[in-house]
Amino acid sequence: MTQDKNESIITAAPEKYVPIKVVCQHFDISETTVRKLIKKGLPQIKVGIEYRFKISEVERWLIEQQK
């Protein structure tokens, strides 16, 4: 693949995992609500004793739950 000198390639940085407090702030919900949603299948990973989330995965899951 060749690239013109004036053409740039834009690549998106991979989405980072964020802590529970960021999810709470982003969706304006309590930590208790997030913990209840985890028990119902909210996508997350556990790093040590802390949960981490990708905002896009949480949003997608929440939309699916409304259907």
N, CA, C and O atoms as CSV, one atom per row, in Angstrom:
chain,resi,resn,atom,element,x,y,z
A,1,MET,N,N,0.849,-1.167,0.000
A,1,MET,CA,C,0.000,0.000,0.000
A,1,MET,C,C,0.899,1.236,0.000
A,1,MET,O,O,1.800,1.355,0.830
A,2,THR,N,N,0.655,2.127,-0.909
A,2,THR,CA,C,1.442,3.357,-0.969
A,2,THR,C,C,0.626,4.505,-0.402
A,2,THR,O,O,-0.604,4.465,-0.350
A,3,GLN,N,N,1.348,5.521,0.016
A,3,GLN,CA,C,0.676,6.660,0.618
A,3,GLN,C,C,1.256,7.940,0.035
A,3,GLN,O,O,2.473,8.122,0.002
A,4,ASP,N,N,0.385,8.816,-0.421
A,4,ASP,CA,C,0.789,10.113,-0.930
A,4,ASP,C,C,1.368,10.933,0.221
A,4,ASP,O,O,0.942,10.774,1.365
A,5,LYS,N,N,2.334,11.810,-0.067
A,5,LYS,CA,C,2.958,12.617,0.984
A,5,LYS,C,C,1.959,13.509,1.709
A,5,LYS,O,O,2.113,13.771,2.902
A,6,ASN,N,N,0.946,13.971,1.007
A,6,ASN,CA,C,-0.045,14.870,1.604
A,6,ASN,C,C,-1.176,14.127,2.307
A,6,ASN,O,O,-2.013,14.744,2.967
A,7,GLU,N,N,-1.202,12.818,2.168
A,7,GLU,CA,C,-2.265,12.013,2.748
A,7,GLU,C,C,-1.787,11.467,4.097
A,7,GLU,O,O,-0.666,10.969,4.208
A,8,SER,N,N,-2.617,11.561,5.091
A,8,SER,CA,C,-2.228,11.023,6.393
A,8,SER,C,C,-3.154,9.877,6.765
A,8,SER,O,O,-4.313,9.825,6.353
A,9,ILE,N,N,-2.623,8.983,7.537
A,9,ILE,CA,C,-3.410,7.861,8.027
A,9,ILE,C,C,-3.811,8.186,9.454
A,9,ILE,O,O,-2.967,8.493,10.296
A,10,ILE,N,N,-5.113,8.116,9.717
A,10,ILE,CA,C,-5.620,8.390,11.047
A,10,ILE,C,C,-6.062,7.063,11.662
A,10,ILE,O,O,-6.883,6.342,11.095
A,11,THR,N,N,-5.515,6.764,12.801
A,11,THR,CA,C,-5.917,5.555,13.503
A,11,THR,C,C,-6.472,5.955,14.862
A,11,THR,O,O,-5.911,6.810,15.548
A,12,ALA,N,N,-7.555,5.341,15.233
A,12,ALA,CA,C,-8.160,5.637,16.527
A,12,ALA,C,C,-7.418,4.884,17.618
A,12,ALA,O,O,-7.051,3.721,17.451
A,13,ALA,N,N,-7.205,5.554,18.718
A,13,ALA,CA,C,-6.573,4.900,19.862
A,13,ALA,C,C,-7.570,3.915,20.461
A,13,ALA,O,O,-8.770,4.185,20.490
A,14,PRO,N,N,-7.084,2.790,20.934
A,14,PRO,CA,C,-8.019,1.827,21.534
A,14,PRO,C,C,-8.688,2.433,22.769
A,14,PRO,O,O,-8.077,3.199,23.513
A,15,GLU,N,N,-9.932,2.079,22.963
A,15,GLU,CA,C,-10.680,2.596,24.106
A,15,GLU,C,C,-10.098,2.031,25.399
A,15,GLU,O,O,-9.780,0.844,25.483
A,16,LYS,N,N,-9.966,2.874,26.382
A,16,LYS,CA,C,-9.404,2.456,27.664
A,16,LYS,C,C,-10.501,1.953,28.592
A,16,LYS,O,O,-11.662,2.351,28.499
A,17,TYR,N,N,-10.094,1.073,29.483
A,17,TYR,CA,C,-10.983,0.641,30.551
A,17,TYR,C,C,-10.973,1.711,31.633
A,17,TYR,O,O,-9.921,2.259,31.962
A,18,VAL,N,N,-12.148,2.007,32.184
A,18,VAL,CA,C,-12.263,3.060,33.189
A,18,VAL,C,C,-12.822,2.471,34.483
A,18,VAL,O,O,-13.495,1.441,34.458
A,19,PRO,N,N,-12.546,3.120,35.605
A,19,PRO,CA,C,-13.063,2.622,36.886
A,19,PRO,C,C,-14.555,2.908,37.055
A,19,PRO,O,O,-15.149,3.670,36.291
A,20,ILE,N,N,-15.131,2.293,38.051
A,20,ILE,CA,C,-16.563,2.381,38.301
A,20,ILE,C,C,-17.033,3.827,38.487
A,20,ILE,O,O,-18.136,4.171,38.063
A,21,LYS,N,N,-16.225,4.665,39.106
A,21,LYS,CA,C,-16.624,6.058,39.347
A,21,LYS,C,C,-16.839,6.821,38.039
A,21,LYS,O,O,-17.715,7.683,37.959
A,22,VAL,N,N,-16.051,6.509,37.028
A,22,VAL,CA,C,-16.213,7.163,35.725
A,22,VAL,C,C,-17.530,6.725,35.081
A,22,VAL,O,O,-18.232,7.540,34.482
A,23,VAL,N,N,-17.860,5.443,35.206
A,23,VAL,CA,C,-19.137,4.946,34.682
A,23,VAL,C,C,-20.290,5.660,35.392
A,23,VAL,O,O,-21.257,6.079,34.755
A,24,CYS,N,N,-20.182,5.791,36.696
A,24,CYS,CA,C,-21.225,6.488,37.470
A,24,CYS,C,C,-21.409,7.917,36.989
A,24,CYS,O,O,-22.536,8.377,36.803
A,25,GLN,N,N,-20.307,8.610,36.792
A,25,GLN,CA,C,-20.378,10.001,36.337
A,25,GLN,C,C,-20.926,10.090,34.915
A,25,GLN,O,O,-21.764,10.942,34.622
A,26,HIS,N,N,-20.456,9.220,34.041
A,26,HIS,CA,C,-20.856,9.274,32.632
A,26,HIS,C,C,-22.365,9.041,32.466
A,26,HIS,O,O,-23.021,9.726,31.681
A,27,PHE,N,N,-22.903,8.076,33.206
A,27,PHE,CA,C,-24.319,7.725,33.047
A,27,PHE,C,C,-25.203,8.326,34.145
A,27,PHE,O,O,-26.413,8.099,34.165
A,28,ASP,N,N,-24.597,9.089,35.050
A,28,ASP,CA,C,-25.312,9.728,36.155
A,28,ASP,C,C,-26.116,8.704,36.961
A,28,ASP,O,O,-27.315,8.866,37.189
A,29,ILE,N,N,-25.420,7.651,37.382
A,29,ILE,CA,C,-26.022,6.613,38.213
A,29,ILE,C,C,-25.112,6.357,39.409
A,29,ILE,O,O,-23.937,6.725,39.401
A,30,SER,N,N,-25.664,5.729,40.426
A,30,SER,CA,C,-24.892,5.476,41.642
A,30,SER,C,C,-24.017,4.238,41.489
A,30,SER,O,O,-24.229,3.405,40.608
A,31,GLU,N,N,-23.034,4.142,42.369
A,31,GLU,CA,C,-22.163,2.965,42.386
A,31,GLU,C,C,-22.977,1.720,42.748
A,31,GLU,O,O,-22.705,0.632,42.242
A,32,THR,N,N,-23.963,1.877,43.611
A,32,THR,CA,C,-24.837,0.754,43.974
A,32,THR,C,C,-25.562,0.221,42.746
A,32,THR,O,O,-25.672,-0.992,42.565
A,33,THR,N,N,-26.056,1.120,41.905
A,33,THR,CA,C,-26.746,0.712,40.675
A,33,THR,C,C,-25.797,-0.030,39.754
A,33,THR,O,O,-26.168,-1.056,39.183
A,34,VAL,N,N,-24.578,0.468,39.600
A,34,VAL,CA,C,-23.596,-0.212,38.736
A,34,VAL,C,C,-23.329,-1.609,39.271
A,34,VAL,O,O,-23.269,-2.561,38.492
A,35,ARG,N,N,-23.168,-1.756,40.565
A,35,ARG,CA,C,-22.900,-3.074,41.156
A,35,ARG,C,C,-24.083,-4.033,40.946
A,35,ARG,O,O,-23.881,-5.228,40.731
A,36,LYS,N,N,-25.304,-3.514,41.006
A,36,LYS,CA,C,-26.483,-4.344,40.714
A,36,LYS,C,C,-26.486,-4.773,39.251
A,36,LYS,O,O,-26.817,-5.914,38.929
A,37,LEU,N,N,-26.110,-3.840,38.362
A,37,LEU,CA,C,-26.072,-4.158,36.928
A,37,LEU,C,C,-24.975,-5.180,36.614
A,37,LEU,O,O,-25.139,-6.002,35.712
A,38,ILE,N,N,-23.869,-5.135,37.344
A,38,ILE,CA,C,-22.804,-6.138,37.169
A,38,ILE,C,C,-23.373,-7.528,37.422
A,38,ILE,O,O,-23.085,-8.466,36.679
A,39,LYS,N,N,-24.184,-7.660,38.474
A,39,LYS,CA,C,-24.790,-8.952,38.804
A,39,LYS,C,C,-25.748,-9.427,37.723
A,39,LYS,O,O,-26.008,-10.623,37.594
A,40,LYS,N,N,-26.278,-8.468,36.935
A,40,LYS,CA,C,-27.200,-8.808,35.837
A,40,LYS,C,C,-26.478,-9.028,34.520
A,40,LYS,O,O,-27.110,-9.347,33.513
A,41,GLY,N,N,-25.121,-8.856,34.513
A,41,GLY,CA,C,-24.370,-9.141,33.302
A,41,GLY,C,C,-23.682,-7.960,32.645
A,41,GLY,O,O,-23.174,-8.090,31.531
A,42,LEU,N,N,-23.652,-6.814,33.303
A,42,LEU,CA,C,-22.975,-5.644,32.739
A,42,LEU,C,C,-21.532,-5.999,32.392
A,42,LEU,O,O,-20.808,-6.508,33.248
A,43,PRO,N,N,-21.094,-5.741,31.148
A,43,PRO,CA,C,-19.737,-6.123,30.747
A,43,PRO,C,C,-18.667,-5.353,31.522
A,43,PRO,O,O,-18.712,-4.128,31.631
A,44,GLN,N,N,-17.717,-6.100,32.050
A,44,GLN,CA,C,-16.639,-5.515,32.838
A,44,GLN,C,C,-15.501,-6.517,32.960
A,44,GLN,O,O,-15.657,-7.698,32.651
A,45,ILE,N,N,-14.374,-6.035,33.409
A,45,ILE,CA,C,-13.278,-6.924,33.787
A,45,ILE,C,C,-12.916,-6.567,35.216
A,45,ILE,O,O,-13.172,-5.454,35.677
A,46,LYS,N,N,-12.323,-7.514,35.904
A,46,LYS,CA,C,-11.910,-7.255,37.273
A,46,LYS,C,C,-10.394,-7.235,37.312
A,46,LYS,O,O,-9.738,-8.187,36.890
A,47,VAL,N,N,-9.845,-6.150,37.819
A,47,VAL,CA,C,-8.397,-5.998,37.956
A,47,VAL,C,C,-8.130,-5.946,39.457
A,47,VAL,O,O,-8.397,-4.936,40.109
A,48,GLY,N,N,-7.607,-7.028,39.990
A,48,GLY,CA,C,-7.456,-7.114,41.439
A,48,GLY,C,C,-8.837,-7.152,42.069
A,48,GLY,O,O,-9.618,-8.071,41.825
A,49,ILE,N,N,-9.131,-6.144,42.882
A,49,ILE,CA,C,-10.463,-6.081,43.502
A,49,ILE,C,C,-11.351,-5.031,42.845
A,49,ILE,O,O,-12.495,-4.840,43.258
A,50,GLU,N,N,-10.834,-4.353,41.829
A,50,GLU,CA,C,-11.587,-3.278,41.173
A,50,GLU,C,C,-12.162,-3.714,39.832
A,50,GLU,O,O,-11.544,-4.477,39.088
A,51,TYR,N,N,-13.356,-3.214,39.542
A,51,TYR,CA,C,-13.975,-3.432,38.236
A,51,TYR,C,C,-13.521,-2.345,37.287
A,51,TYR,O,O,-13.311,-1.200,37.688
A,52,ARG,N,N,-13.368,-2.717,36.010
A,52,ARG,CA,C,-13.037,-1.759,34.944
A,52,ARG,C,C,-14.015,-1.980,33.797
A,52,ARG,O,O,-14.458,-3.099,33.538
A,53,PHE,N,N,-14.339,-0.885,33.119
A,53,PHE,CA,C,-15.371,-0.910,32.083
A,53,PHE,C,C,-14.927,-0.137,30.852
A,53,PHE,O,O,-14.112,0.781,30.943
A,54,LYS,N,N,-15.470,-0.517,29.698
A,54,LYS,CA,C,-15.365,0.298,28.495
A,54,LYS,C,C,-16.726,0.970,28.338
A,54,LYS,O,O,-17.757,0.301,28.275
A,55,ILE,N,N,-16.714,2.287,28.277
A,55,ILE,CA,C,-17.965,3.048,28.199
A,55,ILE,C,C,-18.825,2.569,27.028
A,55,ILE,O,O,-20.040,2.436,27.172
A,56,SER,N,N,-18.211,2.311,25.877
A,56,SER,CA,C,-18.989,1.889,24.703
A,56,SER,C,C,-19.674,0.544,24.941
A,56,SER,O,O,-20.795,0.337,24.476
A,57,GLU,N,N,-19.022,-0.371,25.657
A,57,GLU,CA,C,-19.629,-1.675,25.947
A,57,GLU,C,C,-20.783,-1.533,26.937
A,57,GLU,O,O,-21.809,-2.201,26.809
A,58,VAL,N,N,-20.603,-0.658,27.923
A,58,VAL,CA,C,-21.669,-0.419,28.901
A,58,VAL,C,C,-22.879,0.194,28.198
A,58,VAL,O,O,-24.014,-0.224,28.424
A,59,GLU,N,N,-22.629,1.179,27.352
A,59,GLU,CA,C,-23.721,1.826,26.622
A,59,GLU,C,C,-24.465,0.827,25.743
A,59,GLU,O,O,-25.696,0.801,25.730
A,60,ARG,N,N,-23.727,0.015,25.019
A,60,ARG,CA,C,-24.337,-1.005,24.147
A,60,ARG,C,C,-25.183,-1.971,24.976
A,60,ARG,O,O,-26.293,-2.321,24.576
A,61,TRP,N,N,-24.665,-2.402,26.126
A,61,TRP,CA,C,-25.381,-3.337,26.982
A,61,TRP,C,C,-26.662,-2.707,27.528
A,61,TRP,O,O,-27.715,-3.346,27.541
A,62,LEU,N,N,-26.573,-1.470,27.972
A,62,LEU,CA,C,-27.748,-0.793,28.505
A,62,LEU,C,C,-28.846,-0.656,27.453
A,62,LEU,O,O,-30.027,-0.833,27.754
A,63,ILE,N,N,-28.459,-0.346,26.236
A,63,ILE,CA,C,-29.436,-0.238,25.129
A,63,ILE,C,C,-30.094,-1.587,24.882
A,63,ILE,O,O,-31.308,-1.667,24.700
A,64,GLU,N,N,-29.289,-2.651,24.875
A,64,GLU,CA,C,-29.829,-3.994,24.649
A,64,GLU,C,C,-30.830,-4.397,25.743
A,64,GLU,O,O,-31.807,-5.093,25.468
A,65,GLN,N,N,-30.583,-3.964,26.962
A,65,GLN,CA,C,-31.470,-4.320,28.076
A,65,GLN,C,C,-32.830,-3.647,27.952
A,65,GLN,O,O,-33.812,-4.125,28.521
A,66,GLN,N,N,-32.896,-2.540,27.214
A,66,GLN,CA,C,-34.152,-1.829,27.046
A,66,GLN,C,C,-35.050,-2.466,26.003
A,66,GLN,O,O,-36.238,-2.150,25.945
A,67,LYS,N,N,-34.518,-3.349,25.181
A,67,LYS,CA,C,-35.312,-3.974,24.113
A,67,LYS,C,C,-36.216,-5.062,24.649
A,67,LYS,O,O,-36.950,-5.687,23.884
